[in-house]
Amino acid sequence: MAALLLFLACVVGTQYFTILEAQDPSQLSLDYYSKSCPAAEHIVRQEMECAVRQNPRNAAIILRLHFHDCFVQGCDGSVLLDDTATLIGEKQADQNANSLKGFDLIDKIKVKLEAECPKVVSCADLLAIAARDAVILVGGPYWDVPVGRLDSKTASLEKANIDIPTPKQGLFTLISKFLVKGLSITDMVALVGSHTIGVSRCVNFRERIYGNFQLTSKFAPASEIYLTKLKETCPMEGRDDNISPMDYITPIVFDNAFFGSLLRGDGLLNSDQKLTSLIGFQTTNLVIKYWADPIAFFKQFSDSMVKMGNITNPEGGEVRKNCRFVNT
């Protein structure tokens, strides 16, 4: 895809906050940068096109980064902060360490935005737009991204360890973690569908492949061929960082194949397969629905991404010049 030449001029407006300001979701809008940085979305899209063309896995990497950001303090860019002498970031949280990637790509996009529109576009907005573009670039749906988020001046390692869902948690725990963020069971199942382009480390699915598949699904156990391949990738001990796609049918295409794998009992993660467990009547019906109707899945995923993206940090923040550090 040919790169677009950007001729739009930007004017630094009043959207650069030098002091901590409170924020609520009603402050987000689709035209927030229409005057101060009209080229913002084009710049993000151009860089994401290059990144996904070079490595399709970058789509899942950026989407996951956005999810992990929104589940801690709201979508405020806190996940991007590096540790400093005065701040402990979230990158070493249990679900982030040795797992979250894409920080260099975010840095690259931010440099381009700062060159075009200094001190205007927040890192949180950058990440939300990039996640949308990531999905589109691998075949997924489009949605309008409300913008105007502020970047947090704090992070929370403790909340990251508590709030982010984990592959080993039960269905009720997972549901409660989404509900407390204002996301419904329907939102949860649709958002988990993003695993259609994700991969997982051996340490996260070892318990699943060496356990009893019958206990995590009311459907047939995973196929022996698939199970054998997984065990080759992930032995009972060691090779914790070896990876396997969560959708082995179309691992780099955003589609509804992931839900079909759950109905076959082929879910890679315990937490995913439990969506079809005997206690998951509502979640099972949603899995069946999204497998039968990809259009319904795409629409709900888009709606749920907007809903998740609208979780803001009530403490407010600033527009960081560098996504890794608060402004000085």
PyMOL commands that set and color helices and strands:
alter all, ss='L'
color gray80, all
select helices_A, chain A and resi 25-27+40-54+57-70+78-80+103-116+123-137+157-163+171-179+185-197+202-209+213-215+224-233+257-263+270-276+281-292+294-309
alter helices_A, ss='H'
color red, helices_A
select strands_A, chain A and resi 199-201+243-245
alter strands_A, ss='S'
color yellow, strands_A
deselect
rebuild
show_as cartoon
